[in-house]
Amino acid sequence: MTTEPTDYSRKWFIMLAVGMGIFLSTVDGSIMNVALPTLQSEFGTSFSAVQWAVLAYSLTLGTFTLMVGRIGDIYGKKRLYTAGFLVFTAASAMAGLSPSIGALIGFRVLQALGASMVLSLGIAILTEGFPPSERGRALGLSGTIVSVGIAIGPGMGGLILDRLSWRWIFLVNIPIGLVGAFTASRFVPATAPKQAERFDYAGAAVLGVGLTSLMLSVTLIQDFGFTSALVMSLGLVAALSLVVFVRIERSVESPMIDLTMFRNPLFTVNLVTGFLTFVSLTGIFVIMPFFLEVSLGYPTLKVGLLLGASPILLGIVAPISGWLSDKIGSRPITIGGLLVLAGGYLLMRGLDTDSSEWFFLAALAPIGVGMGMFQSPNNSIVMGSVRPERLGIASGLLNLTRILGQITGIGVIATIWSIRAAKAGGQNSAEGIVAGLGDVLWLPLGMMLFALALAIWGYVAERRSPDAAPAHL
């Protein structure tokens, strides 16, 4: 019996549809932070209240990303992906018209629900839309779009706030979202699910409780500390939910997550190493503005320009590393990227109150280059190591590791830094910031060395075991 060859003639239109979704979501994440002081003044509320406009978005996105990926595997990805654009666009319009901070937070939750439909399925749609020999290149270009969105978000937000009302930060999404929905409905192929399965409602509910508890506990570490009753209670709920979830998944006919996927070292190792890179990157970049503004005395504009160098480098390197991974294999490039990242964090330990901007850029450059080398081939390995009917959940897991990594980096690394800085003079002291930075940088450095060891182990296991070979899509 012969199978029909897959039609890849519309692959670049598919890239356009997915790219617009990625761009919209990443810009919206980075543009929001700039508006927090304005929202606090506009609504006459506390800063902790307006922070929930950001936190609610992240928590909702993390909670639903796996569920959406699984639904896409069962019922098809195109309609859900297109609906994600429409939900996100409608929620953006409502957020822009919000009469109160409570309404804004509610509409941000709805926005995140739409974003979860787009982000969870985007990588899966790209994987199906491009031939396996070009997967790395496609995912590399998606990495570039992420970098562009992150890099221009703060600047775009500042420009809008300077010239227009804060409401346009949300309203500007409307035309992009509508064009994205049209592009998705026109060009994303309506591929049928590979097999008929039921949705695991019990597993999804327990997983949702566990993920929300985990993300809340890590988020609240900054305010209440590691040993507070609230943080520890939420952590306990998350741990118990994980145990119950695994028991459910082992007993149901159509599990939410096929746990046998984790037997493949390519899949598991690269999810873990991806999580560690995002923990390290996000945690350190939360600290960098304090270092640049207080320890070096740079103005806000210069700080933004200096920090923008890293995502720009990531955007340049990502498509190149993706293309190379298609030619010579992904694993050597991911190992090289982790090695460069470790070197960057080691170099950053040399930053002090006398550092020049050129030394800062030299220390920051390996972070952008290393992430660019690592991320695209890493995603390609994960997506190439699962069966076609599991692409949606694999794409969701990739997004979940990124979200959890970012939340953990802010909650854990930033909190440890603030504790160390306080002991050395405080977060408003140049010497305290530098001392805390030097101490906390051992953590991402250790994470990268551990990730490097895992990646090398995965490479050896891949060569020894035929079961670790990538799936042919």
C-alpha positions in Angstrom: 0.0 0.0 0.0 1.5 3.4 -1.0 0.8 6.7 0.7 0.2 10.0 -1.0 3.2 12.3 -0.8 2.7 15.3 1.4 2.1 18.6 -0.4 4.7 21.1 0.8 4.0 23.7 -2.0 2.3 26.1 0.5 5.0 25.9 3.2 6.0 29.6 3.0 2.4 30.7 3.3 2.2 28.4 6.4 5.3 30.1 7.7 3.6 33.5 7.2 0.5 32.3 9.2 2.5 30.9 12.0 5.0 33.7 12.0 2.2 36.3 12.5 0.9 34.3 15.5 4.3 34.1 17.1 5.0 37.8 16.4 1.6 38.9 17.8 2.1 36.9 21.0 5.7 37.8 21.7 5.2 41.5 21.1 2.1 41.5 23.3 4.1 39.9 26.1 7.0 42.4 26.0 5.0 45.5 25.2 2.8 45.2 28.3 5.5 45.7 30.9 6.3 49.2 29.6 2.7 50.2 30.3 2.4 49.1 34.0 3.2 52.5 35.6 0.8 54.2 33.2 -2.0 51.7 34.1 -1.3 52.2 37.8 -1.8 56.0 37.4 -4.8 55.6 35.0 -6.8 53.3 37.2 -5.6 54.8 40.5 -4.6 51.4 41.9 -1.6 49.7 43.4 1.4 48.4 41.4 0.7 44.9 42.7 -2.8 45.1 41.2 -1.6 46.1 37.7 1.1 43.4 37.8 -1.7 40.9 37.7 -2.5 42.0 34.2 0.9 40.4 33.3 0.7 37.5 35.8 -2.8 36.5 34.8 -1.7 36.3 31.1 1.3 34.1 32.0 -0.6 31.8 34.3 -3.5 31.2 31.9 -1.1 30.6 29.0 0.9 28.0 31.0 -2.3 26.3 32.3 -4.0 25.8 28.9 -1.1 25.3 26.5 -0.9 21.5 26.9 -4.7 21.1 26.8 -4.9 23.0 23.5 -2.1 21.0 22.0 -3.9 17.8 22.9 -7.2 19.0 21.5 -5.4 19.9 18.3 -4.1 16.4 18.0 -7.6 14.9 18.5 -9.8 17.2 16.5 -7.4 18.9 14.0 -5.2 22.0 14.3 -6.4 24.4 11.6 -9.8 25.4 13.1 -8.4 25.7 16.6 -5.4 27.8 15.4 -7.6 30.1 13.4 -10.0 30.5 16.4 -7.1 31.4 18.5 -6.4 34.4 16.3 -10.1 35.5 16.6 -10.3 35.0 20.4 -7.0 36.9 20.9 -8.2 39.8 18.6 -11.6 40.1 20.2 -10.0 40.0 23.7 -7.5 42.7 22.6 -10.3 45.0 21.6 -12.1 44.5 24.9 -8.8 45.0 26.8 -8.3 48.3 25.0 -11.8 49.4 26.1 -11.5 48.2 29.7 -13.2 50.5 32.2 -11.3 49.1 35.3 -8.2 47.2 36.2 -10.4 44.2 37.1 -12.0 44.1 33.6 -8.5 44.5 32.1 -7.2 41.5 34.0 -10.3 39.4 32.9 -9.7 40.3 29.3 -6.0 39.5 29.6 -7.1 36.0 30.7 -9.2 35.7 27.6 -6.3 37.1 25.5 -4.0 34.4 26.9 -6.6 31.7 26.1 -6.4 32.8 22.4 -2.7 33.0 22.6 -2.5 29.5 23.9 -4.3 28.2 20.8 -1.8 30.0 18.6 1.4 29.3 20.4 0.6 25.7 21.3 -0.1 24.6 17.7 2.2 26.9 15.8 5.3 24.7 16.0 3.3 21.6 15.2 1.8 23.2 12.1 5.3 24.3 10.9 6.5 20.7 11.5 3.7 19.3 9.3 4.0 22.1 6.7 7.8 21.7 6.0 9.6 18.5 4.9 11.8 16.9 7.6 14.9 18.0 5.7 13.9 21.7 6.2 12.5 21.5 9.7 15.5 23.1 11.4 15.4 26.0 8.9 11.7 26.6 9.5 12.0 26.5 13.3 15.1 28.7 13.1 13.0 31.4 11.3 10.3 31.1 13.9 13.1 31.7 16.5 14.0 34.9 14.6 10.4 36.1 14.7 10.4 35.5 18.5 13.5 37.6 18.9 12.2 40.4 16.7 8.9 40.5 18.7 10.8 40.6 22.0 13.3 43.3 20.8 10.7 45.7 19.3 8.0 45.3 22.0 9.3 47.7 24.6 10.2 50.3 22.0 6.8 50.0 20.3 5.1 50.3 23.7 7.1 53.4 24.6 6.2 55.0 21.3 2.5 54.3 21.7 2.5 55.6 25.2 4.4 58.8 24.1 2.0 59.6 21.2 -1.3 57.8 22.0 -3.4 56.4 24.8 -2.3 53.2 26.6 -5.4 51.6 25.1 -3.7 51.4 21.7 -1.2 48.9 23.1 -4.1 46.5 22.8 -6.0 48.0 19.9 -3.0 47.8 17.6 -3.4 44.0 17.8 -6.7 44.1 16.0 -5.6 44.5 12.3 -2.7 42.1 12.8 -5.0 39.5 14.4 -7.6 39.7 11.6 -5.0 39.4 8.9 -3.5 36.4 10.8 -6.9 34.7 11.1 -7.5 35.1 7.3 -4.0 33.8 6.5 -4.4 30.8 8.7 -7.9 30.0 7.3 -6.6 30.4 3.8 -3.2 28.6 3.9 -2.9 26.3 6.9 -3.8 22.8 5.7 -6.8 21.1 7.3 -5.0 17.9 8.1 -7.1 15.2 9.6 -6.2 13.7 13.0 -4.1 10.6 12.7 -6.3 8.5 15.0 -9.6 8.9 16.8 -9.2 9.4 20.5 -11.1 10.9 23.4 -10.1 13.9 25.4 -8.9 13.1 28.9 -11.0 15.5 31.0 -9.9 14.1 34.3 -6.3 14.3 33.5 -6.7 17.8 32.0 -8.4 19.1 35.2 -5.8 17.7 37.5 -3.0 19.0 35.3 -4.6 22.4 35.2 -4.7 22.5 39.0 -1.1 21.3 39.3 0.3 23.7 36.8 -1.6 26.7 38.2 -0.4 25.8 41.7 3.2 25.4 40.6 3.3 28.7 38.7 1.6 30.6 41.5 4.0 29.2 44.1 7.1 30.2 42.0 5.6 33.6 41.3 4.8 34.3 45.0 8.3 33.5 46.1 9.3 37.1 45.3 6.8 38.5 47.8 6.6 35.8 50.5 9.9 33.9 50.3 10.8 30.3 49.8 9.6 29.1 53.2 6.3 30.8 53.5 3.2 28.7 54.3 1.4 29.8 51.2 4.3 29.1 48.8 5.0 25.7 50.4 1.3 24.8 50.4 0.9 25.6 46.7 4.1 23.6 46.0 2.6 20.6 47.9 -0.7 20.9 45.9 1.4 20.9 42.6 3.4 17.8 43.7 0.3 15.9 44.7 -1.4 16.8 41.5 1.5 15.5 39.5 1.3 12.1 41.3 -2.5 11.9 40.7 -2.0 13.0 37.1 0.6 10.3 36.4 -1.8 7.6 37.9 -4.6 8.9 35.7 -2.5 8.9 32.6 -1.4 5.3 33.2 -5.0 4.1 33.6 -7.0 5.8 30.8 -7.2 4.6 27.2 -6.5 8.0 25.7 -4.2 9.9 28.1 -3.7 13.6 28.0 0.0 13.0 27.7 1.4 9.8 26.3 4.0 9.1 29.0 5.8 6.7 26.7 7.1 9.7 24.8 9.4 10.4 27.7 11.2 7.1 27.1 12.9 8.6 24.1 16.1 10.4 25.3 15.9 12.9 22.4 12.5 14.0 23.6 13.1 14.1 27.3 16.6 15.5 27.4 15.8 18.3 25.0 12.7 19.4 26.9 14.8 19.5 30.2 17.7 21.4 28.6 15.3 23.8 27.0 13.7 24.5 30.3 17.1 25.1 32.0 18.1 27.6 29.3 14.9 29.7 29.8 15.3 29.6 33.6 18.8 31.0 33.3 18.1 33.5 30.5 15.0 35.0 32.1 16.3 35.2 35.6 19.5 37.0 34.6 17.8 39.5 32.3 15.4 40.5 35.1 18.5 41.6 37.0 20.4 43.3 34.2 18.4 46.6 34.2 19.3 47.1 37.9 22.9 46.5 37.2 23.0 48.9 34.2 20.9 51.7 35.8 22.2 51.6 39.3 25.7 50.1 39.2 26.8 51.7 35.9 24.5 54.7 36.0 23.2 54.4 32.4 20.0 56.1 31.3 16.9 54.1 30.5 17.2 54.5 26.7 20.8 53.2 26.8 19.8 50.3 29.0 17.1 49.3 26.5 19.6 49.5 23.6 22.2 47.4 25.3 19.8 44.7 26.4 18.3 44.6 22.8 21.7 43.3 21.5 21.0 39.8 22.8 17.7 39.1 21.1 19.1 40.7 17.9 22.0 38.2 17.9 19.6 35.4 18.7 17.5 36.4 15.7 20.5 36.4 13.4 22.0 33.1 14.6 18.7 31.1 14.9 18.0 30.6 11.2 21.6 29.8 10.5 21.8 27.2 13.2 18.5 25.7 12.0 19.8 25.5 8.4 23.0 23.9 9.7 21.1 21.4 11.7 19.3 20.2 8.6 22.7 19.7 6.9 24.9 18.2 9.7 22.4 17.1 12.4 20.9 18.9 15.4 22.7 17.4 18.4 26.2 18.8 17.7 24.8 22.3 17.3 22.7 22.2 20.5 25.8 21.0 22.5 27.8 23.8 21.0 25.1 26.3 21.9 25.0 25.1 25.5 28.8 25.4 25.7 28.7 29.0 24.4 25.9 29.8 26.9 28.1 28.5 29.8 31.0 30.6 28.6 28.7 33.6 28.5 27.5 33.2 32.1 31.1 32.6 33.2 32.2 35.8 31.4 29.4 37.8 33.0 30.8 37.0 36.4 33.5 39.6 35.5 31.0 42.5 35.5 31.6 45.1 38.2 31.0 48.8 38.8 33.9 49.7 36.6 32.8 47.6 33.5 32.6 49.4 30.2 29.6 49.1 27.9 31.9 47.2 25.5 32.8 44.6 28.1 29.1 44.3 28.9 28.3 43.7 25.3 31.1 41.2 25.0 29.8 39.3 28.0 26.2 39.5 26.7 27.0 38.4 23.2 27.5 34.7 23.9 24.1 34.6 25.6 22.4 35.7 22.4 24.6 33.6 20.1 24.3 30.5 22.4 20.5 30.7 22.6 20.3 31.2 18.8 22.5 28.1 18.3 20.6 26.0 20.8 16.9 26.8 20.4 16.1 26.0 16.8 17.9 22.6 16.6 16.6 21.7 20.1 13.0 22.3 19.0 13.7 20.4 15.8 14.9 17.4 17.8 11.8 17.4 20.0 9.3 17.7 17.2 11.2 15.1 15.1 11.2 12.5 17.9 7.4 12.1 18.2 4.8 10.4 16.0 2.6 12.6 13.8 -0.4 12.2 16.0 1.5 13.6 19.0 2.8 16.8 17.3 0.2 19.0 19.0 1.1 17.9 22.5 4.8 18.0 21.8 4.4 21.6 20.6 2.5 22.3 23.7 5.2 20.8 25.9 7.8 23.0 24.2 5.8 26.1 25.0 5.2 24.9 28.5 8.9 24.5 29.2 9.5 28.0 28.0 6.7 29.5 30.1 7.7 27.5 33.2 11.3 28.4 32.6 10.5 32.1 32.4 8.4 32.1 35.5 10.9 30.0 37.5 13.8 32.2 36.4 12.0 35.3 37.7 10.8 33.7 40.8 13.9 31.8 41.9 17.0 33.4 40.4 15.7 37.0 40.9 14.7 36.2 44.5 18.1 34.6 45.3 19.8 37.7 43.8 17.7 40.1 45.8 18.6 38.2 49.0 22.3 38.2 48.2 22.2 41.9 47.2 20.5 42.9 50.4 23.2 41.2 52.5 25.9 43.1 50.5 24.3 46.6 50.6 20.8 46.4 49.1 19.2 46.5 45.6 19.7 50.3 45.4 23.5 49.9 46.1 25.9 49.6 43.2 28.1 47.3 45.2 25.2 45.2 46.5 23.8 44.6 43.0 27.2 43.5 41.7 27.9 41.3 44.7 24.5 39.6 44.3 25.0 39.2 40.6 28.4 37.6 41.0 26.9 35.1 43.5 23.7 34.3 41.6 25.5 33.7 38.3 26.9 30.5 39.7 23.3 29.1 39.4 22.8 29.6 35.6 26.4 28.5 35.0 25.8 25.3 36.9 22.5 24.8 35.0 24.3 25.1 31.7 27.0 22.7 32.7 24.3 20.2 33.8 22.3 20.8 30.6 25.6 20.2 28.6 26.2 16.9 30.4 22.6 15.9 29.6 22.9 16.8 26.0 26.1 14.8 25.6 24.5 11.8 27.3 21.5 12.2 25.0 23.8 12.2 22.0 25.5 9.0 23.1 22.2 7.4 23.9 20.9 8.4 20.4 23.8 6.8 18.7 23.5 3.6 20.7 19.7 3.1 20.6 17.6 2.8 17.4 14.6 3.6 19.5 15.9 7.2 19.9 15.9 7.9 16.2 13.7 10.7 15.1 10.2 10.0 13.8 9.7 10.3 10.1 7.0 12.8 9.5 
